[in-house]
Amino acid sequence: MVARHETHPGSAAAAGPAEFRAAVESMRHATLRPEVFCEEMPAPQRIAPWSSALSGDVTVDDEDLGTGRLILLHDPAGNDAWDGTYRCVAYARADLDPELGADPMLAAVGWSWLTEALEAHGAAFHAASGTVTCVTTESFGGMSDEPGTAQVEIRASWTPTVGDEGLDMTAHVEAWGELMCTAVGLPPVPEGVTAIPSRRGQRGT
């Protein structure tokens, strides 16, 4: 992966059924843009028997523009709400231009960023659901000189399709990374061009 991974004590990467461990390992094979710093983080323990999580930050010219998380849940017994044994839970937040934040179509566009990223990376999925929240702040009175701000938050979950050889999470992680980059306004990488790792994206690794 373009970004560095750090294993925390108690990481689920070393626990769980073999098929889950393989899925977690595949998360490390994803290639992310150099602007994305990604690392493993402690995963929630009560949502599913097994889970693993990543956190990500998008940084350009030493300025943090967005952040996100991706959690992989696994219940070998299956979950009716998931329509499967795995579930991806994603979060992305980004600062926006206040004018863009006031666009009434932003929520629908924000959701399309996720679905289009999954489809573009070939991440087969179904049963997607989620919310897009747009927040704008404007100051008045004695604070009227402060500029307005806007943020978009995308919270989503989907069931990844398990192939004949198990679950490969590579494309799902790459789609999540693209979601964060799109949300902060980074232009897409031209087709046929591969993002090259940079020390800036890896925060000095």
N, C-alpha and C positions, 0 to 999 in steps of 0.2 A: 504494500500500500504506500502511496505517496506520503502519507502522514504517519508520524510515529505512534506506536501503541505502547501503553504502559499497563502492566498487569497489576491489579490491586489485590491485596490479601483477600482470599475468599472468592476470587474471580470464578465465575461459572465456567470459564473456558476449560478448566481442568476437571469438571465434574459433570455428572449427568450421563444419559445413555450415549452410546457411541454415535448414533445418528445426530444427536444434538451437538456433541463435541465437534463433529465434522462440519456442521452448519456454522458453528461459531468460528472455526478455523477459516472457513471460506470468507468470513467477513473481513479478515486480515488481507485478503488477496485483492481487495478493491483498489482501484486507482482513482485518487481524488486530485482535484486541481491544487496547485501549489499554494493558493490562497487559503486553503482549508487545513486547519490544524485539528487532528482527530486523535483521540485516545480512549482507551477503555475506562469505564467508570463503574462503580458498584451498581448492580441492577436491583430493581425491586424484588423482594423475596416472597410476597404474599399474593401476587396476581396469578402466578402459575408455578407448577412444581420446579421448572427450570427456566432461567432467564439469563440474558447477557446484554450489556448495554455499551453504547458508544456516545461520547459527547464530541461536539464539533464547534469550532469558531471560525468565522471568515474574517481575515485580516488583510487590509490593503494599505500599504505605506504606513505600517505600524498603527493603524486605526482599526479597532474592532467594529465591524459593521453588522454582524449577525451572529447568531448562535443557534445550536440545535442539539437534539438527542435522538438516538435511534435505539429502540429496545426490541430484542427478539425474545418472544415468549414461547414456551413449549410445554404442552400437556400431552403425554403419550396416550392418555385415555380419550383424547379428543374433547372438543368444546363446541357445543351446538351453536353458540353465538359466533364463533369463529368460522364454522363450517370447515374445520380442519384441526390439525394438531399443533400448528404453528400460528403465530400472529406477530406482525410487525407493528410497533407503535412509534410514531415519529412526531417530533416537535421542531418547529423552526420559527425564529423570531428575527425580524430585521427592521432597521430604521429606514424611513422613507422620506422623500420630499413631501412636505405638508400638502402640496397641491395634489400629488398622487394619492395621498392618504384620504383625501376627501372625495375621490372618485367613487360613485355608487357601484361601479362594476368591479371594484378591486377584489371583493371577496370571491366572486366567481372566477376572476382571473387567477387569484391566488390558489384556488383549488385546482385549476387547470395546470398550474406549474407542477403540482405533484403528479397528477395522472399522466401528463405528457412526458415527464422525466422518467417515470416507470416504463412507459411504453417505448420511449426512445432507447433505453438501455436494455430492452428485452427482458425486463423483470416481470415474469408472468404472475398475475395476482387476480384475486376476486374478493367480493364482499368488502369493498372499501367504504369507509365512513369517516366523518371528521367535521371540523369546524374551522372557519377562517374569521379571525377577529381583527378589525381595523380600529385603531385608537388614535385620535388626534388631540393635541393639547394646544390651546391658545391662551396667552397671558393678557391680563387686563389691569387697569388701575396703575398702581405703583410698579407693577411688573410688566407693563405693556411694552417695554423696550426689549424684552426677551423674545427671541424668535420662536415661532410655533414648531412643534415637533409632531411626528407621526410614526406609528409602528404597525406592523402587520404580524400576527401570530397565526401559524398554521398548526393545527393538531389533527393528526390523522392516524388511522390504523387500517391494515389490510391483511389478508391471508395470502401468504406467498405459495405459489404452486410447487409442490414437491415432485421432482423428476424421478425417473427410474433409478437413478443412482443416489437419491437423497436430495436434501435441500441445499442448493447453491445460493448463498446470500450475496455473492459478489455484485450482481447487477442491482440489487435492492440498496446496498450501501452506496453505490455510485449514484443512483437516482436520488437518494437522500442528500448526498453532497451537492448534486446539481440543483436540487430544490433550494438549498441554502444560498447558493451562489446567484441563482435567478432572483431570489427574494431581495438580495441586497443590490441588485441592478448590474451585476457583472455580465458583459456580453458573452454569448455562447462561444465555446471553442469551435473554430471552423471544422467542418467535416473533413476527416482524413488527417487532422492534426492531433497529435497526442500531447497532453499536458506533461511538462517535464518537472520533476520534483525540484523545489528550491529550498534553500536554508530558511528563507523568510517564512515560507509556508509551514516549515517544521519547527519554527521557533528556536533555531540554533542547534538542531540535532544534526 
